[in-house]
Structures are given as structure tokens and as C-alpha cells.
Amino acid sequence: MTVPLVTPETPVLIQGATGRAGRRHAVLMRDYGTNIVAGVSPRTDAGDIDGIPVFATCADAVAATGATASVVIVRPTEVRDAVFEALDAGISLLVTVAEGVPVADCIDVLERVRAAGARRIGASTPGIAIPGRLKMGFLPAVSLAPGPLGLMSKSGTLSYEVGYRLVGRGIGQSLWVGVGGDMVKGTRFADLIPFFDADPETKAMLLIGEVGGTEEEDFAAAYQELGAQKPVYAIVAGSTTRALIHGTSGTIEAKTRALEAAGARVFTRIRDIVDAIAADFPAAAG
């Protein structure tokens, strides 16, 4: 199975590889099966990380290894420059995990990524995974397993719990994409519809949303406009106390109405969505 711009064979580099998180997750991702070919760090004494070579620049790493994807594990204020460096080196897929990237930087990144014809996952994402074969980011292995669900999520912790409970029922994912919770981001829910609807390994879409913004409403509109056929299960979490609400848009009620109008089954409790999916996929659960 392939995902947009990445396969289990895709050569991946880690920017910020010599930081504490970079070192730890570079090894975890590689041990999971990801083709981690290089790290990038300005430290001249970096050497290697458990056998993973470390280069001073993305250009050096790409020239030596042919890397085409990057997991960016740097401080929020460093994300913009790291993404620009990666794009200049020819990287076509970026997973940026940092939370709290300045909005102005996110806008600059969005424009540069689009101009380069690349794809960005994030900001504020736990990453993406082809369960059992590849993960780029921090997704916990206990919540991952191969299966029929194309999972997309704005909420890391909620998606971990839903994924974990479904895996416990024998139901995994064809692809997991954490789109991130920031307002200005790269890949959005609606962008994933054409892929999931065409992918033979994806039998249904699982959307894990949050109150605020209009991303779930945008997904519902795009799903109808594209004439997508695969079933959608959705859960929308959160209260309105800190969310960005536009009039009547962005509320749980507005998201639920839009998703249900598009044919999605919308739930408010984890137990209920897990039970519904398990009932509809008894072969996977059994």
C-alpha cells in the first residue's frame, strides 16, 4: 500500500536528530520499520545515532542518502527555517511535530510548501503511520495495527485512546494521519478524502475531530462534492471554552449537523464509536 508521497521504502531523514527527542524517536521509528537513512544536526561532533549517520545540513543528507521525506523535531521557532532548508534540498514530504509554531511562520511554510509541490503534515501532529510497516512521528505502537480504517485526527490523545481500544477489538488502520490541531496547517481532513476513497485497503474512514474551526464542516462539504462512497465514522471532542467559534460554525452541534448531512455516523463517546465499528467489521474484530 502507498500513501501520498511515502511508502515503507521511502528514505526518511530526521531534522533535529541530536536533541533528546530526536535521538529517541529516530531509533524508535527505525526499529518500527521506517527507512530512517540520516539525521541532520548543526553539531559538528554528532557522529551517528545508533548507526544512523548524521549530517550538518539537509543538502548533505539528501546528497548522501537520497532522502525524500523528513520528520522535523525542532523547537517551534525553528520549524520555519528547518522546513525551508528541507524544501531547498528537495524533500517532498515533511512531518512537523512541534506545537506552538508562530502563526506567521506557519503561513510562510504553507506558501513555500505549496510552491514546491510538496506535502506537510502538521504542525502539532503526532505523525503518520502505515501500521506494521512505517511510522513518522510519535504515534504509540500500542494504538497501531494493520486494518481497514483510514484514521485522520486533530487530537493526538483522543486518537491514541480510540486506536488502542479498536486494536484491542482486533480492528486496525490502513493509514493513520494526525493532521494536527493548529488552525494553519498543511494537510487537512478534506485533502485525505480522495486517497482514502480510492485506496483498496481502506474500507471506512474514521475522523477524530475537535470543537473549533471549520475543518470537520469542510470535510463534510468535500465528501459530498467529491461523491465519496466509503462510510465515515466520526467523533468530535472538546468544549467551547477555549475554541475558536465563528458564529454558529465550529461548535460540536454545527460539526455534527454537517457530518451527518454528508452521511457520516457521529458519536460523542469513545465506547459508542468503538462498539459501532466493531459491529460493522466483525471479520476484522474476530
Secondary structure by P-SEA (a helix, b strand, c coil): ccccccccccbbbbcccccaaaaaaaaaaaaacccccbbbbccccccccccbbbbccaaaaaaacccccccccccccaaaaaaaaaaaacccbbbbccccccaaaaaaaaaaaaaacccccccccccccccccccccccccccccccccccccccaaaaaaaaaaaaaacbbbcbbbccccccccccccccaaaaaaacccccbbbbbbbccccaaaaaaaaaaaacccbbbbbbbbbcccccccccccccaaaaaaaaaaacccccccaaaaaaaaaaacccccc
